[in-house]
Amino acid sequence: MEWIEIKGNEDINKLLKMFGNFHDSCLKELLMWTESFVDKDLSMGVGLGLDTNIRMLFQRQFNNPSAIELLFEGVTHFHLNPSPENYDSIILDAILLLQDGNFYWADAYDWKPISHDDEVTWIASKKVKWRDVSNWMGDNRRYGVINEG
C-alpha cells in the first residue's frame, strides 16, 4: 500500500473521478497527531513548523477502490461536523481542491474555503497523499482499539 502524493489539479481530478467524488461513502476513522510529546523524564518535545497531521479512512459502496486513506500533512485548519443524532453519516459528494498553496477537502461538493461552513467537515493542509486500502472494508478499527476497563 504505497502512498501517492497529490501535486496539483490533475492529480486531484484523477482521485475524485476514481473515487466517484466520494459518493455513497463514509468517513470510517480519523487519526490526528502532532510532533509534540512529553518524554519519560517529563521534558517537552515540540515539533517545528506545521506539525499536525491527519489520516482519514473512507469506505464506499463501489469497487476499484472501495476504500481509500487520505494523509494530510501540515494541517492548518480542521473542522469536524458529526452527524446529528438519528441521522446517517453518508457522504453524498465531496470536494478536494488546491488554492493559494493549500489543499482543502470538504464533505460537500459546493463548499468553498472562504465559507468555513460549520455544517461541513473540512480540512486544510499543505500536502495530501492517498492510498488504496480496499482490503480495509468492514467495521474493524484500523487506527487503534479502545481498551475497556
TANORUR-V21333 format. One record per pair of residues at least 24 apart in sequence whose C-alpha atoms are under 10 Angstrom apart, sorted by the first residue. I is the first residue (numbers start at 1). J is the second residue. D is the distance in whole Angstrom. If there is no record, write none. Layout:
# TANORUR-V21333
i:j:d
I:J:D
I:J:D
This chain:
# TANORUR-V21333
i:j:d
1:130:10
1:131:6
1:132:7
1:133:7
1:134:10
2:129:10
2:130:8
2:131:6
2:132:8
2:133:10
3:69:9
3:70:9
3:71:9
3:128:10
3:129:6
3:130:5
3:131:5
3:132:8
4:70:10
4:71:10
4:128:9
4:129:5
4:130:5
4:131:6
4:132:9
5:70:10
5:71:9
5:127:8
5:128:6
5:129:4
5:130:7
5:131:9
6:98:10
6:103:9
6:127:7
6:128:6
6:129:6
6:130:8
7:98:9
7:103:10
7:127:8
7:128:8
7:129:9
8:97:9
8:98:7
8:99:10
8:101:10
8:103:9
8:128:10
9:96:9
9:97:7
9:98:7
9:99:10
12:95:9
12:96:7
12:97:7
12:98:8
12:103:10
12:128:10
13:95:10
13:96:8
13:97:9
15:68:10
15:96:9
15:130:9
16:93:10
16:94:8
16:95:8
16:96:7
18:63:10
18:64:8
18:65:8
19:58:10
19:59:10
19:60:8
19:62:9
19:63:9
19:64:8
19:65:7
19:66:8
19:67:9
19:68:8
20:60:9
20:62:9
20:65:10
20:92:10
20:93:8
20:94:9
21:91:9
21:92:8
21:93:5
21:94:5
21:95:7
21:96:9
21:107:9
21:108:10
21:109:8
22:58:8
22:59:9
22:60:7
22:61:10
22:62:10
22:68:10
22:90:10
22:91:7
22:92:7
22:93:5
22:94:6
22:95:8
22:107:8
22:108:10
22:109:10
23:60:7
23:61:8
23:62:9
23:90:8
23:91:6
23:92:5
23:93:5
23:94:7
23:107:10
24:59:9
24:60:6
24:61:6
24:62:8
24:89:10
24:90:6
24:91:6
24:92:5
24:93:7
25:58:7
25:59:5
25:60:4
25:61:6
25:62:9
25:66:9
25:67:9
25:89:9
25:90:6
25:91:5
25:92:7
25:93:8
25:94:10
25:107:10
26:57:8
26:58:6
26:59:6
26:60:6
26:61:9
26:67:10
26:88:9
26:89:6
26:90:5
26:91:6
26:92:9
26:107:10
27:56:7
27:57:6
27:58:5
27:59:7
27:60:9
27:67:10
27:69:10
27:89:8
27:90:8
27:91:8
27:107:9
28:56:8
28:57:5
28:58:5
28:59:7
28:60:10
28:67:10
28:69:10
28:89:9
28:137:9
28:138:9
28:139:8
28:140:10
28:141:9
28:142:9
29:55:8
29:56:6
29:57:5
29:58:7
29:59:10
29:69:9
29:141:8
29:142:8
29:143:7
29:144:10
30:54:7
30:55:6
30:56:5
30:57:6
30:58:9
30:69:10
30:70:10
30:71:10
30:142:10
30:143:8
31:55:5
31:56:7
31:57:9
31:71:10
31:142:10
31:143:7
31:144:9
32:56:9
32:71:10
32:72:9
32:75:10
34:73:10
34:74:10
34:75:10
49:74:8
50:74:5
50:75:7
50:76:7
50:125:9
50:126:9
51:75:7
51:76:9
52:76:8
52:77:10
52:125:9
53:125:8
53:127:10
53:128:10
54:78:9
54:123:9
54:125:9
54:128:10
55:128:10
55:129:9
55:130:9
55:143:9
56:130:9
56:143:10
57:130:10
57:131:10
57:132:10
57:133:8
57:136:9
57:137:10
57:142:9
57:143:9
58:91:10
58:132:10
58:133:9
58:134:10
58:136:10
58:137:9
59:133:9
59:134:8
59:136:8
59:137:7
59:138:9
60:90:9
60:91:9
60:134:9
60:137:9
63:134:8
64:132:9
64:134:8
65:131:10
65:132:6
65:133:8
65:134:6
65:135:9
66:132:8
66:133:8
66:134:5
66:135:8
66:136:9
66:137:8
67:131:9
67:132:6
67:133:5
67:134:4
67:135:8
67:136:7
67:137:7
67:138:10
68:130:7
68:131:6
68:132:5
68:133:5
68:134:7
68:135:10
68:136:9
68:137:10
69:129:8
69:130:5
69:131:5
69:132:7
69:133:7
69:134:9
69:136:10
70:105:10
70:128:7
70:129:6
70:130:4
70:131:7
70:132:9
71:125:10
71:127:8
71:128:6
71:129:5
71:130:6
71:131:9
72:103:9
72:104:10
72:105:10
72:123:8
72:124:8
72:125:6
72:126:8
72:127:6
72:128:5
72:129:7
72:130:9
73:103:10
73:124:9
73:125:6
73:126:6
73:127:5
73:128:6
73:129:8
74:102:10
74:124:9
74:125:5
74:126:5
74:127:6
74:128:9
75:102:9
75:103:9
75:104:10
75:123:7
75:124:6
75:125:4
75:126:6
75:127:8
75:128:10
76:102:9
76:103:10
76:104:10
76:123:8
76:124:6
76:125:5
76:126:8
77:104:9
77:116:10
77:122:8
77:123:6
77:124:5
77:125:7
78:104:10
78:105:10
78:106:10
78:116:10
78:121:8
78:122:6
78:123:4
78:124:6
78:125:9
79:106:9
79:116:9
79:117:9
79:118:8
79:119:9
79:120:8
79:121:5
79:122:5
79:123:6
79:124:9
80:106:10
80:118:8
80:119:9
80:120:7
80:121:5
80:122:7
80:123:8
81:107:10
81:117:10
81:118:7
81:119:6
81:120:6
81:121:5
81:122:8
82:119:9
82:120:9
82:121:8
83:119:9
83:120:10
83:121:10
94:121:10
94:122:10
95:122:9
96:122:10
96:123:10
96:124:10
96:128:10
97:124:10
98:124:9
98:125:10
98:126:9
98:127:10
99:124:10
100:126:10
101:125:9
101:126:7
101:127:9
102:126:5
102:127:8
102:128:9
103:127:7
103:128:7
104:128:9
